[in-house]
Amino acid sequence: MQELIQKIIQEGEHVGGGIVKVDSFLNHQVDPALTFRMAQELSERFRSAGVSQVTRVLTAEVSGIPVALAVAGQFDARLIYARKSQSRTMTGTYYVAEAISRTRGTASDLMVDRRFLGVQDQVLIVDDFLATGATLSALSRLVAESGADLCGIGCVIEKPAEQGRSVLGDLDIPVITLAKILFEDDDLQVMP
């Protein structure tokens, strides 16, 4: 998606350690028009890969929510976001899977209320980044535990050097990303 690639080149900042900051349009401040166009592109690519019957789009709070919501709208599906901390209103039973945050370096439990995900569901996982695959793997474990059918994984930006795609290889589903980031020395390279 050329528009996204240009946006990353213009506004993305490599802050070191393989971390790229795209908070001006993706995961702190959100560009709604670009977000909807990214969702449309992801949904078109999933449909081209044979994914059309989606009932739930799953993401982890917080950064993946805008794009996941827009993708859910493209499929007329419900959005579910896995919570990372438990509040007093969370009184039911939950599917739980642990993930290690790439940017924070800490472990957190991802939790989804069992009422919102079940065997009747066709699920897409959508997130902002595919790096190590830890969060996406944890989300896929939640889907497997629920008995729902995982149809695909979509991310806005992939960092191929971190091998996250290979972590997801056993899932045997389409994994679609819109842009790939490579680091050469301290130079940020972006490609489709």
C-alpha positions as CSV (number, residue, x, y, z in Angstrom):
1,M,0.0,0.0,0.0
2,Q,1.9,2.9,-1.4
3,E,0.2,5.6,0.7
4,L,1.2,3.8,3.9
5,I,4.7,3.3,2.8
6,Q,5.1,7.0,2.1
7,K,3.6,7.9,5.5
8,I,6.1,5.6,7.2
9,I,9.0,7.1,5.2
10,Q,7.8,10.7,6.0
11,E,6.7,10.3,9.6
12,G,8.3,7.1,10.9
13,E,11.2,7.3,13.2
14,H,13.7,4.6,14.1
15,V,14.4,5.1,17.8
16,G,16.9,2.3,18.0
17,G,16.8,-1.4,18.9
18,G,14.6,-2.2,15.9
19,I,11.8,0.0,17.3
20,V,10.1,2.3,14.8
21,K,7.9,5.1,16.1
22,V,4.7,5.7,14.0
23,D,2.7,7.4,16.7
24,S,1.8,10.4,14.6
25,F,-0.7,8.3,12.5
26,L,-1.1,4.8,13.8
27,N,-0.8,4.0,17.5
28,H,-1.0,7.2,19.5
29,Q,-2.6,9.8,17.2
30,V,-4.7,8.1,14.6
31,D,-5.3,9.2,11.0
32,P,-8.9,8.1,10.5
33,A,-9.0,8.4,6.7
34,L,-5.8,6.4,6.3
35,T,-7.0,3.9,8.9
36,F,-10.2,3.2,6.8
37,R,-8.2,2.9,3.6
38,M,-5.8,0.4,5.3
39,A,-8.8,-1.6,6.5
40,Q,-10.3,-1.6,3.0
41,E,-7.0,-2.9,1.6
42,L,-6.7,-5.6,4.3
43,S,-10.3,-6.7,3.7
44,E,-9.7,-6.9,-0.1
45,R,-6.5,-8.9,0.3
46,F,-8.3,-11.3,2.7
47,R,-11.2,-11.7,0.3
48,S,-8.7,-12.4,-2.5
49,A,-7.2,-15.1,-0.2
50,G,-10.6,-16.7,0.2
51,V,-11.6,-15.3,3.5
52,S,-15.1,-13.8,3.4
53,Q,-17.2,-15.1,6.3
54,V,-15.9,-13.2,9.3
55,T,-17.9,-12.9,12.5
56,R,-15.3,-11.5,14.8
57,V,-12.1,-9.4,14.5
58,L,-9.8,-9.9,17.5
59,T,-6.9,-7.6,18.5
60,A,-5.0,-6.7,21.7
61,E,-5.6,-3.5,23.5
62,V,-4.7,-0.7,22.7
63,S,-2.7,0.0,19.5
64,G,-4.5,-2.5,17.3
65,I,-8.0,-1.2,18.1
66,P,-8.4,1.5,15.4
67,V,-7.4,-0.7,12.4
68,A,-9.2,-3.7,13.8
69,L,-12.4,-1.8,14.3
70,A,-12.2,-0.5,10.7
71,V,-11.6,-4.1,9.4
72,A,-14.5,-5.4,11.4
73,G,-16.7,-2.8,9.7
74,Q,-15.5,-4.0,6.3
75,F,-16.8,-7.5,7.2
76,D,-19.9,-6.4,9.2
77,A,-18.3,-8.3,12.1
78,R,-17.9,-7.6,15.8
79,L,-14.6,-6.3,17.2
80,I,-13.2,-8.0,20.3
81,Y,-10.1,-6.6,22.0
82,A,-8.1,-8.7,24.5
83,R,-7.7,-6.9,27.7
84,K,-4.2,-6.6,29.3
85,S,-5.3,-5.8,32.8
86,Q,-8.3,-6.9,34.8
87,S,-10.8,-4.3,36.0
88,R,-13.5,-4.7,38.7
89,T,-16.1,-4.9,36.0
90,M,-14.5,-8.1,34.6
91,T,-16.5,-10.6,36.6
92,G,-17.0,-13.4,34.1
93,T,-14.7,-16.2,33.0
94,Y,-12.0,-15.5,30.4
95,Y,-9.8,-17.1,27.9
96,V,-6.2,-16.1,28.9
97,A,-2.9,-16.3,27.1
98,E,0.5,-14.7,28.0
99,A,2.4,-12.5,25.6
100,I,5.7,-10.7,25.8
101,S,5.5,-7.1,24.7
102,R,8.2,-6.3,22.1
103,T,8.3,-2.6,23.0
104,R,7.9,-2.9,26.7
105,G,9.8,-6.2,27.2
106,T,7.3,-7.3,29.8
107,A,4.8,-10.2,30.0
108,S,1.1,-9.6,30.2
109,D,-2.0,-11.8,30.1
110,L,-4.4,-11.2,27.2
111,M,-7.9,-11.9,28.3
112,V,-11.1,-12.3,26.3
113,D,-14.5,-12.9,27.9
114,R,-15.8,-16.4,27.0
115,R,-19.2,-14.9,26.2
116,F,-17.8,-13.1,23.2
117,L,-15.9,-15.8,21.3
118,G,-17.2,-19.4,20.6
119,V,-17.2,-22.3,18.3
120,Q,-19.6,-20.6,15.9
121,D,-17.2,-17.8,15.1
122,Q,-15.0,-17.1,12.1
123,V,-12.1,-14.9,13.4
124,L,-9.6,-12.6,11.9
125,I,-6.8,-11.3,14.1
126,V,-5.7,-7.7,13.2
127,D,-2.9,-5.7,14.9
128,D,-0.7,-2.8,14.2
129,F,2.6,-4.7,14.1
130,L,4.0,-8.1,13.3
131,A,7.4,-8.3,14.9
132,T,8.3,-11.3,17.0
133,G,4.8,-12.8,16.7
134,A,4.4,-13.1,20.5
135,T,1.1,-11.1,20.7
136,L,-0.4,-12.7,17.6
137,S,0.5,-16.2,18.8
138,A,-1.1,-15.5,22.2
139,L,-4.3,-14.2,20.4
140,S,-4.3,-17.3,18.2
141,R,-4.2,-19.5,21.3
142,L,-7.2,-17.7,22.7
143,V,-9.1,-18.4,19.4
144,A,-8.0,-22.1,19.5
145,E,-9.1,-22.4,23.2
146,S,-12.6,-21.0,22.3
147,G,-13.0,-23.5,19.5
148,A,-13.6,-20.7,16.9
149,D,-12.1,-20.9,13.4
150,L,-9.1,-18.7,12.9
151,C,-9.3,-17.4,9.2
152,G,-6.3,-15.1,9.0
153,I,-4.0,-12.6,10.6
154,G,-3.6,-9.1,9.3
155,C,-1.1,-6.4,10.4
156,V,-0.3,-2.9,9.2
157,I,3.5,-3.1,9.5
158,E,5.8,-6.2,9.5
159,K,9.4,-6.3,10.7
160,P,10.7,-9.4,8.8
161,A,14.0,-9.4,10.6
162,E,12.3,-10.4,13.9
163,Q,10.9,-13.6,12.4
164,G,7.4,-13.3,13.6
165,R,5.9,-14.7,10.4
166,S,7.8,-18.0,11.0
167,V,6.4,-18.2,14.5
168,L,2.9,-18.2,12.9
169,G,3.7,-20.6,10.1
170,D,2.1,-23.6,11.8
171,L,-1.3,-21.9,11.8
172,D,-1.7,-22.6,8.0
173,I,-3.8,-19.4,7.5
174,P,-3.2,-16.2,5.4
175,V,-0.9,-13.7,7.1
176,I,-1.2,-10.4,5.4
177,T,0.7,-7.2,6.0
178,L,0.6,-3.9,4.2
179,A,4.2,-2.7,4.7
180,K,7.5,-4.2,5.7
181,I,10.2,-2.3,7.6
182,L,13.9,-3.2,7.3
183,F,16.8,-1.5,9.1
184,E,20.1,-1.1,7.4
185,D,22.6,0.5,9.8
186,D,20.4,3.3,11.2
187,D,18.5,3.7,7.9
188,L,14.8,2.8,7.8
189,Q,13.8,1.0,4.6
190,V,10.1,0.5,3.8
191,M,8.7,-1.8,1.1
192,P,5.3,-3.5,0.2
